[in-house]
Amino acid sequence: MATSRSIPQSEDPQLLAFSEDLVRPGAGERIVAAAMDRFGRIDTVVNSAGVYIGKPFTEYTDEDFDLIVGVNLRGFFNVSRSAVGAMLSAVREAVTW
């Protein structure tokens, strides 16, 4: 699965191209739900999204800060939390005590 704010659909049946903005509430849950619907499980998560604004720190606006924190921190947190939750659910279903 590949996720980006603007990503074209893929012709490859093994790749789900999913357009999502990590700053939006619920983005992590939507991404993981789409992966689970398509593939039935999640084995690995690679969080590589990030925003860098190339200007002096003292010139950052509140909007710049919100974007950086939204993508670099909240996006990472939400995708990871949702993916790990799906992984743990799969392990719980597979283990019989």
C-alpha positions, 0 to 999 in steps of 0.5 A: 500500500502506498499513501500520499495526499495526491497519488494516482491509482495503480494498475498493479494488483499488489499495490493499493494506492490510497490518497489521504492527508495525514493531517485529517482526523481519522486518516490513520484509521482510514488507511489501515481499514483500506489495507485490511479490506484489500489485503486482509492483514498488515505485516509491516508499516513504514512511516516515511511521510514528512514535511520540511519547511525551509525557512528560519524557525523564527519565520514559521507561522502557526499554520506551518507548525500545525502542518509539520506536527500534523504530518510528522507527529500526528500522522506517524502516531495515528497510522502506527496506532491503527496498524499495530491495533490491526496486527494485535487483533490478528495475533489474538485471533490466531492464538488459541489458548 
